[in-house]
Amino acid sequence: MSETDYQAFESPKSSGDRTVMNVLYGLHTVAWASMGSLAVIALIVNYIKRSDEPDILYISHHNYMISTFWWTLAWLVVTSPLWLLFFLPGAAAYTVIGLWYLYRCIRGWIRFSNARPA
């Protein structure tokens, strides 16, 4: 099955749009250092920029970052009772979730850099 060539649909983008997307991926990637506050800021910007974005490639990456944030938050809430058992199960669960979040951010950023959809 061949992949859709999203570059054929791409409208001319300014370098500012690419910069904003790179900054958003950067904010999501280093969100762990700010206890998630940078991810919330990036999420808000994702919602704002996605609403007026004509390019399907950029929309797919905004959707990817938004869904990554919400799935991560959901898994953090679901696994939070593990902290009541002892320290180790909660820490292990949060570590796995954090690594998954980091993987998703880096994977999406690489795909964006190669002009591929998320």
N, C-alpha and C positions, 0 to 999 in steps of 0.2 A: 504494500500500500504506500503510495507516495505521499509526501508531506505537502501541505498547502504552501505555496510560495507567498508569504505575507508581504514580502518586499514589493510584489507587484501591486498591492493595494495601498502601499504606504504613500502618504502624502508627504510633501517636502517638510521636513522637521528642522527647526532651528537647533543649534547646538545647546541652547538654553533648555529645551525640552529633554534632551539626553542628560544634561547635567542634573536637572530636577530628579529624573528617574534614578540616576546613580546616587544622588544624595539620599533619596528615599530608601534604596537598597542598603546604603551605608548605615542609615539610622536604624533600620530593622536589624542589621547584622550586629551592631554594637549595643543593642537595647539592653542586653544582660548587664552592662556596666552601669546603667542608670536605673536598675530595678524595673525596667519596662516602660519608663516614662517617655523615652525616645521613640519606642514603638507606638505608643498612643499618639504622639505628635505626628509620626509618619502615617499612621492609619487615617488620621483626620485629613491630612494632605492627600492621601490616596483617594479618599472619597470625593474630595473637592475636585481634584484634577481629572478623575475618571469621568465625572459628569459632563465635562465639556471637551472630552478627547475624541477627535474624529478618527484617529489611527487605531486599527484593530490590534496591532502588535502592542501598543502601549496599554490599551484597555486590558488585554490578556495579562499583562504584567501587574497592572493595578489590581485586577481580580485575584491574581496569584498571591500577592502580598496581603490583601485583605483576608482571604481564606486561610492563609498560613497563620495570621494573627489570631483569628477567631478559633481555629482548631487548637492552637496552642493554649489559649485561655481555657477552652473547654476541658482539655486534658489536665491542665493544672488544677482546675476545680474538682474534677472527678477523682484525681489522685490525692487531693489534700487530706482526706481522712487517714491516709497512711502515716502522716506525721503524728497522729495520736497513738499509734502502736509503739513505735520507737523512732529514734532519729534515722536509722539506716534505711528502712523502706521508703520513707518520704524523700530522703536525700537521693536515693537511687532513682526513684521515679522522676524527680525533678531534673536530675542530671540527664536521663534519657530524653526527656521532653526538650530540654535545652539544646542538646546535641541535634535532635531532630529539627528544631527551629533553625539552628545555625546551618545545618545541611540544606534546608529549603531556601534560606536566604542566599547562600553561596551558589547553589544550583540555579536559582532564578537569575541572579546577577550575571552569571556566566552565559546563560542562554540569552539574556538581554544584550550583553556585549557582542554576541555573535548574531544579533538581529533575528533571533528565533523566538517563537511564542513560548510562553511559560507552560 
